Amino acid sequence: MTTQQHADLQITGMHCASCSTRLEKAFNQLPEVIAVVNIATEKASITFNPATTDIAALISTVRNTGFDAHVARDFAAEKKEKVALYKREQLQFIISVLLISPLILEMVSMMFGVRFTLPVWVQWLLATPVQFWAGARFYRGAWSSLKNGSSNMDTLVALGTSAAYFLSCAIIISGIHQPVYFEASATLITLVLLGKLLEARAKGKASAAIESLFKLQPKLAHVERNGEMLDVSVGQLSPDDIFFVRPGEGIPVDGVVVEGGSSVNESMLTGESLPQSKQADDKVYAATINQQGLLKCRAIAVGSQTQLAAIIRMVEQAQGSKAPIQKIADRVSAIFVPVVLGLATITFFSWWILGGHFSVALINAVSVLVIACPCALGLATPTAIVVATGRAARSGILVKDAAALERAHHLDVLVLDKTGTLTEGLPTLTDLLPSNGIEPSQLLTIAASLTQHSSHPLAMALTAHSRTEGIVPNEVSDFKEFTGNGLSGVVSGKTYLLGSPSFISISGKTTLDEFALLALQREGKSIIAVACDSKLLGLIAFLDTLRPSSKAAVSKLRDMGIRVVMLSGDNAATAFAIAQQAGIE
């Protein structure tokens, strides 16, 4: 049995919703091909059977339909090409504005009763480059469409502006005393170009979400080849390559730890603020941050196979997917152009037959074509989906597809994560509980001295709190960090331990106050202990505090009839405490 394959094609030459509808129809007429073409992302997402259709046949179908295509490249390459195209179109628009400015000035002066008329030959000279240079894209689009027995928005623009332009030329050649309409055709083309620029800008902003995801991945990797350490591009890594990740660096590809131990911040994948301990045989993922020790890893997934690439594909597919309501818009836009052309024809003959004035009939027919040019119906839905999914991704919300987005108003149960969704995602120091005979400032000074060289989120929260209290940490020597457990160091000639209660209990042979620990855990707090010479110096508690808006948001959702559920991988006591604070039952 042949396995279905998937391909993404980057399409060029589409200008409106009827273009994407026509191309989608051509794809879906091929044997065992299912395609979705999105005008907003300018991509075709195609599932096909390689036994009956190949990539070359798909690209040939695009070209036969009047467009062009290539296999979608990496995001950076596509962006570079789009930026270059945008700059060309921007220059074209600026030159068009400069050319039509005298024509617009003539129109504006008439509104104020000022007689300012350009010679008709000057009007022709200004309008002609706009009509045939700036407007060439509309003629190309209209011709491609007509060759395939259909019409699109380019057909309307080309017909409307050409009618006004050539009517004006006929008036000049015949020498009759009639107004010319060069300013109408040139201004319309310039306004449509402005619309295209604004549309391209909106698409660019929407793709910023995908760009920000790409930026998470490091550009270089430290690899071991033939016993040598080399810095190579991440794109050159292959499965089974050995790479090293130093403290503070991003992990270049998905891999498995071969040697070393560290804590890795995986919040970009999991949303959890506390780092995950990594030892030999543990998996690591691209774009997560190594915080402490040196890791030696073996690559297991590179390029498009990484978890990061899967997230990016998910965002792209969501942006390219079609909402059910868009199918209605597509059906209407498919017959929109023929209907408009029919109305324009009826308008022309009605005015000519009933009014008897050819020029008036032609101008009214052109007006119908001009007013119908912006294809807001076909562009609104896909552009809205691109912008909505893009903004959601920048806020850390991934939408499966447009259909899921449209169905969201039918929700009756909403499942929320705890860390980073209901909570701030960052721990803050809430309790300082020194043992008998120890001053709070003394406990904080010792702890801050030990944590000043650590990048663990709890250590960083403690250091930040000590700064606000005006604590100056002491010098620490013989500093050691025990991944996932705690750390030790010598301060003022004494050896101190700081870490999780279990670490302090076992390593420091220290007896802890179980009742105090349980009380803090029931409040949803993370706890570290400080000890010296088997003596407990105190407990320090941290809390990932509830977002200020969470309780109100949960309350509003419940008022809307939505049942709110919290699902967390944290311990039961912490989860229960946060749920109570948020008003989740």
N, C-alpha and C positions, 0 to 999 in steps of 0.2 A: 504494500500500500504506500503510495507516494505521500510524503509529508507536505502540507501546505507551507509556503514560504511567505515572508512579509518583506516589503520594500517601501521606502519613503522616497518619493521623487520631488525635487524642487522644480516648480513650474514657473516659467517666465512668459509674459505676454497676456496674462489674464487682467481684465480691467473692471469686471463687474460680476454680479451674481449669476447672470445668465451664462457667462463664460465658464464658470465652475460647474454649473448644472450641465452644460453641453458636454464638457470634458468627462464628467462623472458618468454620464449616459454612455459615452463612447467606450470607456473602460469596462463598464458593467455588461456591455454586449459581447465582450471577449469570453471565451469558454473558461469556466471555473475561476472567474476573477470577481472579487468584491472590492470596490474602491470607494473611498470617501475623499472628495476634493474640497479643500477649505480655502475660500478666497482671502480670508484674513491672514492665515499663515502662509499662503501661496504654496501649499504642499498637498501632495496626493499620498494618502496612506492606503497601500494596496496589499491585499492577500491574494495569492495566486498559486496555481498548481504548476510547478516547473516542468512537468511532463508535457503540458499543452501550451504554456506561455512562458516566455523568458523576459528579462529586463529590456533587451533590445526591441522586442515586440511592443512592450509597454511604451517605451520612448517613441517608437515609430507611430503608435496610436496618437500620442500627444501632438506630434508634428503634423500628422494628417488632419488633425482637428484644428490646426492653425496656430498652435503654440509651440513652445520649446521646453525641454526638460533635461535634467541630469540627475543622477543618483545624489541624494542629499549628502552634502559633505559635513565635516564637523562644524560646530557652531561658529568658531572663530573665522573660518574661511567664508562661510555664508554671510556672516556679519560684514566682513571686509567688502565683499561684493555689493551688498545692499547699501553700505555707506557710500561707496563710489557712485552707485546709481542715483542715490538720493542727492548727492552733490551736483551731479549733472542736471538732474531735473530742477534743482533749486536755481542753478545758473540760468536754465532755460526760462524759468518763471520770472526771474529778476529782469532779464533782457526783454521779455514780453511786456512786463509792467512799464519799463522805460519807453517801449515803442508805443503802447496805447495811451500813455499819459497825456500827450497833446489831444488825442481823440476824446478822452474823458473830460479834459479841460473845456473842450468845445461844447460838450453836452451840459456840463455844470454851469458854464457861463450863460447858457440859454435860460436856465432856471432863475437867474437873477436879472434877466432882461438885458444882458450885455451881448452885443453883437460881435461874436468872435468866430469866424468861419475859416477853416483851413481849405486851401484849394483841393479839389477832388483828387488831383494827381498826387498830392502830398499824402492824403488819406490812403490812397491805394498803395503808395510806397511804404507807409508805416504798417498797414494791415497785412500785406502779402507775406513778409517773413513769419509773422505770427500764425497766419493761416496754414502755410505749407511747411514751415520748419518746426515751430513749436507744436503745431497741430498734426504733424506727420504721424504720431503714434495713433491718433484716432482713425486716420485713413488706413493705416496698416491693420489695425484691429477690425475695422469694418470690412475690409477686403477679405481677411482670413475668415471672418464669420460668413460672409456671403458665399465664399467658395465652398463652404460646407452646408449651404442651403439653409442658413439661419441668420439671425440678426442679434445685435446686442446693444449695449449703451453707446459704444463707439459709433454704431450705425446712426443713432439719433444725433450725436454731436456732429459727425461728418456731414450728414444730410442738412441739418439745421443751419450750420455755419456756412456750408458751401452754397446753399440757396441764397442766403443773405449776401455773400461775397460775390457770386456770379451775377446776381440781379444787379448789384451796384456796378459791376464791370459793364453789363449790358446797357445800363443807363448812361454811362460815360461814353461808350462807343456809339450809341445811337444819338446822343446829344439831346435827349429829351429832358425837360425840366421836371425832374423828380428827385426827391431826397435819396441819398445813397446810404447804405447800411454797413459800411466797413467797420465802424466803431462797434456795432452790435456783434458781428462775427468775431472780431479780434478780442473784444472784452469777454465774450462767452468762453472762448478757448482759454483765456488767461484765468478766468474764475474756476473753470474745471481743473486746470493745472494746480491752482491753489488747493482745491479740494483733494486732489491726488497727493499733494505734499502733506496736508494735514492727516490724511489717512495713513500715509507711510510713517509719519511721526508717531501716530497712535500705536501702530504695529510695533515700532521700535521700542516704545516705552513698555509695551506689554511683554516683549521678549526679554526685558531687563531681568525678570525673575529667573529665566533660564540662564542668563549670563552670570548672575550672582551665584548660581549653583556651580557653574563651571569654574568660577574663580576660587571656590573652596579647595579644589585639588591642586597640590603643588605642581610646579612646572618641571622640577628636576628630581631625580632619585639617586641616592648613593648606592651603587651596585658593586658586587664583587665578581670580577671576571678574570679568570686565569691568575688568581691570587692577587690581583690588583684592585684598588678602590678607585672607581670612576664615577663622575657625575654625568648622567645621561638624561636625555629628555624622557619624560614619563611615557610618551608614545612609543619609545623604543623598547620598553620592558616586555618580556614574554613570560608566559606561565613557567614556573619552576626557577626563574631568576632569583638570586639571593640579593636582598637589599637591606640597608641599614637605616634606622630612623633615630636621630639624635633627640635628646630632650628638647621640648618646645617646638619641634617640627611637625608638619602634617604628614600623615601616612599617604604615600603616592598611589598605591593600588590595594586591592583586597589581597590579604595574605594570611599566613599562619606563622606564629612565633616559633623560631628554631632555637634561639638562645636569648637569654636576658629576661628581665622582669621590669615591669613599669605599670603606671596607671595611665589609661587613655581616656580622654574626654570624648565621649560618643554622643554628645547632646544633639549634634546635627542630624543624627539618625534616630535616636531614642527619645530625645527631649529631657532625659535625666541629667540633672546638674552635677551629680557626684560621679567621678571617674570610675571606670571599670578596671579592676586588677587584671593584668595580662602576664601569663607565664608561658613556658614552652607548651606547644600544641594548641594554644588559644588563637581564635581568629581575630584579625584586625581588618579594618575597613578603610577604603580610600576617603581622604578629606577629614578623618578624625585626627585629634591632636595627641601626640605622645607627650606626657607631662614630666616624666622623671628620668627613668633609666634608659640606657641604650638598648634598642631592640634589633635583633637580627631575624629577618623574616624571609619566608619563601613565598613568592607571588603565586596566587592560585586563580585570580581573575583580573584581567587587565582590559583597558579600553572600554568597549561597550558592554563588557560582561560584569562590571563592578556594580555594587549596590547604588553608588552615586549616579552612575549612568542609567540605572533602572528608574531612579527618582526623576531624572531629567526627561527620560522617555515618557514617564507617566504624565508629567506636566505638559509636554508637547502634544501627547495624544489627547489630553483633556482640552487643550486649546484648539486642536484640529477636529474634535468630535462635533457632531450635530445634535442640537436639542430637537425633540419631537416637533416643537412649534416652528423650527427653521424649515422643516420639510414643506410646511404650508407656504412659507415665504418663497422657497425655491420653486414651487409649482406656479405661484403667481408671477414671479419674476421671469419664468420661462416663456410666458405668453405676454409679458408686459410690453416688450418692444413691438411685436406685431400689432397689438391693440393700439399703441400710441401712433404707429405709422398709419393705421386705418383711420384713426380720428383726425390726424393731420390731413389726410387725403379728403375726407368728408368735409372738413373745414374749408379747404381750398376750393373745392367745386361749389360748395354752398355759397360762399362769398362771391365767387366769380359769376355764378349763374344768377343769383338773386341781386347782387350789388352791381355787377357789371364792371367792376374794376379789378383787372388782373393783378396789379401791384399790391392793392389792399388785400386781396385773397391770398397772395403769396406770403405777405408779411404775417397775416394771421395764422397761416399754416405753419410757418417757421416758428411762430410764438409757441404753438402747441409742442413742437419738437424740443424747443429750448427749455420750456418749463419742465418737461418730462425727463430731461437729461440726468439729473442726480438720481442714482439708483438707491435711495435711502432704504427702501423696502428690503432689497437683497443684501445690503451691507450692514444694516443695523444689528441683526442678530449675531452673525459670526464675529463682528468687531466687539460687540458687548461681551461675548464669551471669552475672547482672547484677553480683553482688559480685565474681566472679572477673575479669571483663573490666574492671570499674571499677578494681580494685586494680592490674591489669596496666597499664592506661593511665597511672595515676599514676606507675608505675615506668618509663614510656617504652616499654612493650610493647603493640603493637596487634595484636589477634586478629581475623582475618578474619571468622569466624563461629563459632557454637557447635559445628558439625560438625567444624571444624578443631581446636578445643579437645579434642573427644572423641577425635579420631584421633591426637592428639599422642603417645599411648603406643605407637604403631606406628612411630615415627620410627627410621630407620636412618642418616640423614645429617643433620647439623645445620650450617647455614651461619651463621657469625657475622661481624658487622662488627667492625672493629678499634677505632676511636676511640669512646670512651664506653661500649663494651660490654666488650671485653677490657681496655681501658685506662681510666684515670681520666677522660680527656677534657679534662684541663687540663695544660698544659706546666709543667715545673719546671726550674730551672737546674741542670745537672749538671756542666758543664765550663767552666772559665775558663782560656783558653790565651793568656797575654800574649806578645807578641813580645820578642825580646832587648832588654834595657835598660828594659823596662816592668814595673813591679811589679803583681801581681794586684789589690791594693787601688786602685792608680791607674787600671787598666783599668775596674774595677767602678765607681769614682767617676765617670769620664767617661761611661760607658754609662748609669748611673743618672741623671745630670744631664740627658742627652738624652731619656730615656724617661719622666721624671716627669710630663710633660703628655700622654702618649699613652695611648689606651685599647686598643691592640692587645694580644691575650693574651700574646704574647712580651714586650712592654714591661712589662706588668703583672706577669708572673712575675719579670722582672729587678728591678723596683722592690721587689717583696716580698722577694726574696732579699737585696737590698742593705740593707733595713731590719734583717733578722735579723743581718747582719754589722756593724751599727752605722755604716753609711756614711751621711754627710750630703751630699746632692747639692748641687752649686753652682748658682748662678743661670744660666739659659740665655736668650740673646737671639737674635733673628732666627730663631726656630724655624720650620721648614718640614717638612711631612709629605708624602711621595710615596706615594700610595695603592698598597698592594700591594708596595712595594719597600723603603722605609726612610724615614729622616728625617735632617735636618741641623740644626745650631744652633751658635751661638757661645758657648763657655765659656772664661772667663778670657782673652778676646781672641783665641782661636784657633777656627777653623771646623772642626767635626768632622762626619764622616758615619757613620751606623750603619744597617745594613740587610742585605739578602740578599747572599750572596757575589757574585752576578752584578751587582747594583746597585753594590756597592762597586768591583768590578773595572772597570765601564764608566764610572760617574759620577766615581769618585775616581781613575781611571787607576792603580789599585793592583794590584800583583802579589800573588797569594794562594798559599798553600802547598797545592797540589793534593793531595798525599799526606795531609796532616792532614785536609783536607776529606773525602776519600774514606773515611778511617778512621772519622771521626765519623758519616758517612752510613750506613756499614755497620752501625753500632750502632743505627740507627733514630733518629738525633737530628736536630733542626732546628737550623740554624746561622745566626748573624748575625756580621757582621764590623764592626770599628770602625777607622776610618782618619782620618788628618789629614795634609794636604799630600802626598797620594799615598803616604804611608807607612802600612803595616798596623800597627795597634797591638795587634791580637789577635783571637782568635776566641772566641765564647761559644756554648755548645751547650745545647740544651734537649731534654728527653725527656718525651713523654706516657707516664708510667710505667704499668706493668701493675698492674691492681687486685690487692690481696693475695689475693683469693679466686679469681682467674682460673685459675691453674695447677691448683689443687685441683679446681675445677669441671670443667675439661677432662679431668683424669685420671679423675674419677668418671664422666663421660659415656662415656669410652672403656671403662671397666670394665663399663658397661651395654650395651656392644656398639654404641654410636653412633659413627659416624665424624664427627669434627669438622673443618670446613673454615673457613678465614678468607678473607673476600673484602673487599678494601680498595681505595680509590681513591688511597691514598698511594703514594709511590715504592717501587719494588721492594725496595730495600735496607732501608728502614724496616719495610716489611711483613714481610720475611723475619726481621728481628731480633726483632720482637714475637712472631711465630709460634713462633720457637725458644724464647723465654722462657716462652711459654704451654704449650709441649709439643705444638704442632700441627705435624704432618708435611706 
